[in-house]
Structures are given as structure tokens and as C-alpha cells.
């Protein structure tokens, strides 16, 4: 029993030891102070300064932090001075804050980023300087913060960054430089930041990114360059960011995309919306086999190659809205069979191939509104594998006059919500279909009317159609809802459309492309190594204890043998004496 209980005793001893260490390192009471509309003097007259764990000052009057201002806050781990008019910080204002982990000085008037400490703040992992007036970062700005993981300088006035400004931040993972005035990204800006995972550069004035700007940022997973002035993506040709997962370059001036055909990329989200793209070639997205979400909306696209999506076998969402498309090549969606959401709205499509969406069994949302469609023949050719009540279809604001019987039957079977409003329906056909149309098919839209009993405009539901015999347009309004509003009967809200119910994502029939997960795998490997070391240590400890117990048993056995030999010797001596 004692031999089997020793691991439990050892485990309880380790737990007791860890508890004692935490208890010794933690003060008896952690005090948190949060001030609003205070001044600098109030922060210096706090009781029990040595036990303050967090200190927050918001909208206070603190224009200056002099040297050694926080020397008595020996246990402070979080410090915040927000919207307090802070403009000047002493060179050694943070002296004594050896345990500081989180420092936030946002929305003040700070113009320079300096060490602000005589000794390195090794515990500091988060620095928030958002919303200040910093114009430049020098080589000495972060020399005292060697273990930073998160740094935000968003909403400043940054125009220039020294080439070695971030060399003292080898462990930085999140860097936010959004909403500044940067015009060029030089090759030395992010050199040596091997652990950088998320970089935000949106809302600047960036016109050029050097070719080798991200040569040492192999762990970068998210890059935002939206709302800038980029004209190309040539900086991606170096293949340094092939493990990037999320890339946003929307709202730029990009006219062509050719960088993704040079290698295999791990990208899952790509946003190229609101640029100046005119054409998508056959090999434009050849290296993006892992891509799941593609946004090409608000460009000037007028031509798509028939095979431009053939390599995107994992694509789930594509947005081609607000372009100049007048035709779609047949077979465009034959390869990406995992597509669930397709947006082709606000183009100039007069017709689409009847078999265009026939290979999409997981289609859940199809938006064709704002085009010039005169036929809905493709509806009858949707994938027969579509589950019942799965598709949300928007065909509003087109040139449809009627749908054939096969199309209406298909909408009854696989439609969750169908919007057919703002078309030029023939009145005779419409009256017949309104009688037998299911509840999820909506021909009506909202009209704004001025009521005689109220000065406010009322939104009422109405259906419009075209009488070919008398050549006039008719609008039938739901006046019954007006009467209900006036007399307080029924619901006050008047809704025309039914909110679509989005089902759970379907299982994939194509195997997903393996995406490199170095960080997750390394964590799992180190955990397994730690577990192995722990078990090895326990095994060694058990062997040592077994040897010690065996040594004790041998020693005891020798003592017993010695005693027995002594007793026998004494007995023999007594017998000899008696004989003598």
C-alpha cells in the first residue's frame, strides 16, 4: 500500500509548494483604483500605495508625469491615463514599476515615444498609445520594453519611422499603425520581428511597399492595407508571406493582380474590393487553393476568364457585386463546388447560363438583384442536392416579366426566402401566381405614403405590375395595414421580407488544403514534451525511492543477521563455559 501511494503524496506536495509560493508572492489584498475627473495630486495621496494593483485615470487633469512619479507603486501591474490632457512625460516617470504589465496612455497629447524608465520594464507586454500626436519613431523609442506583445499607435500623426525603431521588440505579435500618415513602407521597418502575427496599416497614405518589407515576418497571419493609395501588389512576389491567412487591400488603386500565381499561398480571406480591377485572368488566383472568402466588389470588372476560379476548390463566399459585368462565362462555378454565398448584384447582366449554378449543392445565398435579367431559366436548373428550404434568393430590381412553371416549382422546393420585388411583372400572370405562391416568395416591396391622419410618412407593402393590354403600370397597396395602424389593430411594424434562416455549414466533399499551423503545432509539441519530461521525472523519482527502500530492507536484514549471529555466538560461549 505504501509503495502505491507515493505518487499521490508527491503530487500533493508539489501542489502545496506552488500554493505557498503564490501566497508569498501575492499581497494580502489587491487594490484597484479608478478615477474620473481627478487631478495629479489625488494620485499621490492614495492610502496603501504599496498594495495598489491597478490604477486608472479617465478624463482627469494630468498634463505632466514628472520623474519617479510612481516609485511608491511597487505592486502596480496595470496603469491607464486616458483622455486626460497628458502632454509631457518625464524621462524616468516610470521608474520603480518593475511589475507593470499593461500601460495605456490613449487619447492624450503625447508627441514623442521615449523609454520613460531608467531600467528595462521586462514585465510590460501591452502598450497602448492610440489617439496621440506622435509624428516619428526613433531607435530609442522602445529600448526599455523588450517583452512587448501588443503595441498600438493608431490614430496618431506618424509620418516617419526609423529603420531600427522596432529592433528592440523581438517578441511583438500585434502592431497597430492604422489611421496615420505613412506614405512608404521601407524594407527595414519590420526587420527582425519574427513573431509578428497581426499588422494593421489601414487608413494611411501608403503608395509603395518595398519588395522585401516582410522578408523576416514569416509568422505574419493578418495584414491590413485597406484605404491607402497602393497601385499594385508587387511586394507579394517575394513569397515571404505565403503563410499569410488574412489579407485586406480594399479601397486602393490596384489595377492588376498577378502576385498570387507565383507560389502556393495559405490565404483564407482576400479582400480586393473598391479598387480598379478590370479583368480577372485564368491564372490570377492559381496559388490560392486554400482560399475560402473572396471579395471583388466595387471594381470595374467587365471580363472574367472561364477558368479563373478552377483552383479555388475550398471557396465558400464570393462577392462580385457593383462591377461592370455584362456576361458570365459558362462553367465559371463548376470547380468551387463548396460555394455557399454568391453575390452578383448591381451589375448589368441581361442573362446567365441556365447551368451556371447547377454544380453548387451547398448554395445558401444567391444575390442577383440590380441587374437586367429578363429570364429566370437558371432557377429550374439549380442543384438537385439543395436541401429543402435552404436557399435565400434575391432577384429584385431586374427586368423579369414572368417565370415559367418549372422555375416556380423549384422555388417552392428549395427556397427559404425569395425576393422578386421591383420587376415588370405581367399583371395577369402575377394575379395567378399570388394565389398559389408560397409564403416565402415575396413580390411586394415597401412604399412610403403620406397619411391624411398623420404628417409622418408610412411604409406600406405594395405589389407593382404591368398591364400589357392597356400599357400602364399598376401598384396594389396593402391598405388594410394602414387601417390596422390607424385603429391600433394588429402589428405596428410592416415587414415585407422574411428573415432568412441560415443553416449550419455543410460537410465538405473535397479535402481541404492543409494550412500550415506552426504556432499551434509548436504549442502541442512543447506540451507533449513537458508531459513526457514530467512522467520521466516521476519514473526517476519512483526508481530512487524503490532503491532507497531496497537499501533499507537490505540494511535491516543485515542487522537481523548480525543480531542472530551474536546471539548464537553468545549461546555457544555459554555452553562451552558450562562444559568447562
N, C-alpha and C positions, 0 to 999 in steps of 0.2 A: 504493500500500500504506500509506503514512504517512497519507494522507488518510482511509482507512477505519478505522485503528486508534486514532484519537484518543479515541472514546467509551470504549473499553476502558481506556485509560490514565487517563482522568478518573475512571472508576468505581473503579479500584484505588487511586487517590489518595484518594478520599473514604473508602473502607474503611480505609486506613492512618491517615487523620486521626481517624476515630472510634475506632479501636483505641488510638491514642495518648492520646486524651482519657480513655477509660475506664481505661486503665492508670494515668494520672496521678491520677485521682480515687479510685481504689480502693487501699486499703492492700495491702501485700505479702501479709498473712496476716490473714484474718478469724477472730477467736477467738470461740467460743461457750461460755459458762459456764452450767451447770445445777446448782443446789444443792438439796439436800433435807436438812431438819433442821439448818439452819445458823443463824447469828445475824447481826446487823447489822455487827459488827466484821469478820467474814470478807469481807464485800463490799468493804471499804475497803482490804484488803491483797492485792488481786489483782495478779499481775505483768502488765506490759504493758497498763495500763489504757487507753492511747490506741488500742489495736487491738481492743478488745472490741466485737464486732458485735451479739451477743445476750446477754442476761442474764436468767436465770430462777431464781427462788427459790420453792420449793414447800414448804409445811408447815415454815416456818422460824419463828424467834422474832424478828420485826421489828415492834415495836409503834409505832415512830416513824420518820419520814423527815424529818430536820432540813433546814434551808435549805442550798442549794448542795451537797447530798449527792452529786450526780452530775456535778459540774463537770469532773472529770477524765476522764469517759467521753465524750470528744469525738466518737467514731465510733459511739456506740450507736444502733441503729435499732429494736431490739425490747426491751422491758422487761416482765417479769412478776413480780408478787409475789402468790402465790396461797395462801390458807389459812394465813396467817402471823400472824394477830392484829393486823394493821395498823389502828390507830385514829386516829392523828394524822399529818397531813402538813403540813410547813411551807409557808408562803405562797410561797416561792421554792425548793422542794425540787427542781423540775425545771429549774432554771437551767442553761444550757450544753448542753442536749440539742436542739441545732438540727436534727439529722438523725433524731430519733426519729420513727418511722412507726407503731409498734404499741405501745400501752400497755394492759396488762391488770392490774387490781387486784381480781380477783373473790374472793368469799367471805372477806371481812375484816370489820372493824367501822367502816368509814368512814361518817360521819353527814352530812357536807357535801361538796358538789362545788364546788371552787374552781378558779381558774386554775392555781395551783401553779407559776407561772412569771412572771418579770418581763417577758420578751419573748414574742411570739407563737410558738407551735410550728407553723410553717407546713407542716412535712413530716408531721405526725401525721394519719393517715387512719382509724385504728381505736382506739376507746376502750371498754374492757370493764370495767364496774363492777358486774357481776352479783353478787348474793348479799351485799349490804352492808346498812346500816341508814339509808339516805338517806330523809328524810321530805319534803324540799322542794327545788325547783329555783328558783334566783333568776336575775335578769337577768345577773349576773356569773359564773354557773357555767361557761359555755363561751366566754367572751370571748377567751381565748387559743388557741382551737382553730378557726381559720377554715376549714380544709380537711378537716374530718371527713367521712368517707363512711359509717362504721358506728359506731353508739352503742348500747350495751346497758346498761340499768338494770333488768333483770329481777330478780325475787326481792329487792326492796327493800321499803321501807315508805312509798312515795310516796303522799301524801295531797293535796298541793297543788303546782301548777306555776304559776309566774309567767307572765303573758301574753306577756312578751318573753324568755322563757328560751331559746328556740331561734332567736331572730332573728340570732344570730351564726353560724349553721350553714346557710348558703345552699346548700352542696353536699352535704348529708346525703342518703343514699339509703336506709339501713337504720336504723330506730329501733325498739328493743325495750323496751317498758314493761310487759311481762307480769308477772303474779304480784305485783301491788302492791295499793294500797288506794284507787285513784282512784274517785270516785263520780260525777263530772260531767266531761264533755269540753267545755270552753268554746271559743268561736269564735276566740279569739286564740292558742290553744296552738300550732297548726301553721301559723300565718300566715307567708307568705313563703318556705316551703320548697318551691320549685318543682321540685326534683329528687328529692323523697321518693318512693321506689318501693315500699317494704315497711314496713308499720306493724303492730306486734303489740301489742294491748291486751287479750289474753285473760287470764282469771283475775284480774279486778279486781272492783269492786263498782259498775260503771257503770250508772246508772239513766237518764241522759239524755245525749244528744249534741246540741249546739247545731246549728241548721239550717245555718249557714254555716261549720261547723268545717273543712271541706275545700275551701273556695272557691278557694284558691290552690294546691291539690295536684293539678293536672291530670295529673301523671305517675304518680300512685299506681296500682300494679298489684296489690298484695296487701294486704288489710285483714282482720285477725283481731279479732273482738269476741266470741268464744265464751266461755262460762262467765262471764256477767255478769248484770245484772238489767234488761236492756232490755225494754220493753213494746211498742215499735213501731219502725219504720224510717223515721220521718218525715224524718230528716236526709238521706235519699237523694233527696228530692223536689227539691232544689236543682239536680239534674243536674250537679253538679260532678264526679261520679265516674263518668261514663258510659264512660270508658276503663278502668275497673277490670276486672281479669281474674279475680281470685280473692277471694271474699267468704265468710267463715265467721262466722255469727251463731248458731251452735248453743248449746244449754244456756242459753237466756234465757227470757223470759216473754212472747214475742211471740204475739199473738192474731190478728193480721191482717196481710197483706202486700198493699199497694196501690201502692207507690212505683215498681215496675218498669213500670207501664203508662203512665208519663208521658213516656217517650222511648225512644230506641234505645240499648241498652247493649252493651258488648263483653264482658260476663261469660262466662267459660267454665266456672267452677266455682262452685256456690252450695250452701252447707250451711245448711239451716234445721231440722236435726234437734233433737229434745228441746226443743221449745217447746210452745205451747198452741194451735196452729192447729187449727181445727175444720172449715174449709171452704176449698176452692180454687175460685175463681170463673173464669168464662170468660176474663176479661181480666187475670188475676193475673200471668201471665208473657208478656204481649204484646210487651214490648220486649226479650226475651231470645232473639233469633233465633240468636245465636252460642253459646248455652249447650250444653255437652257433658256435664256431670255435675250431677245434681240430687239432693239428699238431703233427703227429707221424713220420715224415720223418727222413731219415738218421739214423735209428736204425738198429737192427739186427733181426727184426721180421720175424719169419717164420711160426707162427701159430696164428690165430685169432679165438676165440670162436664164434660160430654162433649167440649167443645172447648177445655179448659184447656191442652192440650199441642199445639194446632194450629200455633202459631208456633215451636215448638222443633224446627225441621227438622234441626238438627245434633246433637240429643240422642243420646248413646251409653249413658249409665248413669242409671237412676232407681231410687231406694230409697224404697219406701212401706211398709216393714215396721213392725211394732209400732204400728199405729194401730187405729181402730175401724171399719174398712171392712166393710160387710156386702154391698155390691154395687158393681160396676164398670160404668159406662155403656158400651154398645156403641159401637165406633168410637173408643175412648179412645186407642189406639195406631196409628191409621190414618195420621196426619201424620208423626210422628217415626219414619220408616222406617229410620233409621240405628241404632236401638237394638240394643245388644249384650248388656246385662245388665239384667234386671228383677227386683227383689226385692219380693215381695208377702207375705212370711212374717209370721206372728204377727198375723194379722187374724182376722176372723170371717166369711170368705166361704163361703157354703154352695154357691155355684155361680158359674161365669163363662160369659160368652157363648162359644159354640163358635168364632166367628170373631174372637175378641178379639186373638189373636196371628198372624193369617193374613197380615198385611202386613209382617212383620218377617223379611226374608230373611237378615239378619246376626245373628240372635239366637244368643248363645253360652251364656248362663247364665240360667235361669229358676227362681226360688226361690218355691214356693207352699206351703212347709211350715208347720205350725202353724195351719192353717185348719180349716174344717168341710166341705171338699169331699166330695161324695158321688158325683160323676161326673167322669170324665176324658175327656169327649167332645171337648174342645178339642185334645187331643193329635193326633187324626186330621186336624185342620184347620190344623196348623202350615204355615208357608210351604213350598211345594214346592221353593223355591230353596235351602233349607237344605242345605249340603254334607254328605256322609257323615261320620258320627261327629263332629259339630260341637257338639251341644247337651248342656249339663250341666243336668239337670232334677232338682229336689228336690220330691217330693210326700209326704214323710214327715209323720207325725202329723196325718193327716186322717181322714175317715170313709169312705174308699173300701172297697168290698167286692169289687169285681171290675172289670176293664177289658175292653171289647169287643175283638174281633179286629182291627178297624181301628186302634185305639189301640196295641195291642201290635206290630202291623206297623210303625207309624210310629216307635215307639221302637227297633225293630231297625234301621231305616234311618238315622235322623238322631240317635241318642243316643250321646254319648260316655260319660256316666255318669248313671245313673238311680237315684235313691234312693226306694224305695217302702216303706220300713220303717214300723213303728208305725201300721199301718192295721188295719181289721177285715176282713181277707180271709176269704172263704168257703173252707173247707179243701178241698173238692172241686175248686174252680176253681184254688186255689193249687197243689195237687199236680200238676195237668195242666200249668200254666204253668212250674213249676220244672223240668220235664223238658225243655221246649223253649226256655226263656228264654235269651237270650244272656248272655255273661259280664258285660257292663256294666250289667245290670239287677239291682239288689240289693233283695231282700225282707227280708233279715235285719238285725238290729241287735245291739249289744253288751249282754250281761247280766253282772252281777257276781255270782259264785258263790264260796262258801267251800269250799275243798278239804279233804278228810279227811286228806290227807298234808301239808298246809301251812296255817299260820294266816293266810296272806295271801289276799286276795280276788283271784279270777282273772276277767279279762274274756274271755268266750266268745261266739261268734256263735250267734244263735238266730233262729228264724222263728216268729211267732205268727199264729194264725188262729182263726176262729170256726166251730164246728160247729153249724149251724142245727138239725139234727135232734135232737141231744141238748142243745142250748142250753148249750154250755160252750166256754170258750176253751182252746186248746191252744198250747203253746210247745214247739217242737222245737229242742233244743240240739245243737250240734256236739260230742258227747262224744269223738269221735275226736281233736280238737285237744287235749283235756285229757290223753288218753293219750299223745299225742306230747310234750306238755310234761313229763309226769311221767317219761317214759323218755328224754327228750333227743332225740327224733326230729323231724326237720323244723325248721321255723322256730319260734323262740320267740315272735315277735310274732304277734298275731292281729288282722288287719285285716278289716273288713267292706266298706269302701268303697274304690273305686279312685280315685286322684288324677286329676282331670280334666286333660286336655291342652288348654291354651288355644292356639288357633291364632292366627296373625297377624291383625291387624285388616283387615277387607275394604276394598276401594276404595269411595269414596263415589260414589253415583249423583247426589246433589244437590250443586250447587256450594256450597261453604262461604261463609258470610257473611264479607266482608272485614273483618278486625280491624285496627284502627289499630296500626301498629308504628312509632311516631315515633322511638324510640331507635335501633332497628336501621336504619331508613332514613336517619336523620341520619348515623350512622356510615358507611354505604355512600356517601352523598353526599360527606361530607368526604374519604373515601378516594379517591373519583374525582377530587375537586378537587385533592387532593395529587398524585395521579398526573399529572393534567393540568399542574399547575404544574411538576412535575419534568421532564416532556417539553418544556414550553415553555422551561424553563431550559436544558436540553440543546440545544435548537434554537438559542436565542440564543447560547450558547457556541460552537456549531458555526459560526454566521454570523460571529461575531467572529474565530474562528480562520481562517476562509476569507478574511476581509478582510485579516487580518494577513499571511497567506501571499501573497495577491494583491499587497499593498503591497510585500512583499519582492521578488516577481518583477518588478514594475514598476521598483523601485529598482535591482535588479540589471541589468535591461535598459537603463536609462538610463546606468548606469556603463559597460556594454559599449559602448553607442553613443558615449559620451564618449571612451572609450579609442580606439575605432576612428577617430573624428574627429580626435583628437590625433595618431594615427599617420599618417593621411593628410595632415594639415597639415604634419607634420614631413617627410614624404616629398616633398611639393611644394616645400617650402623648400629641401630638398637639391638637387632638380632645378634650381631657379632659380639656386642658387649655382654649380652646375656649368656652366650655360649662361653665367653671367656671367664 
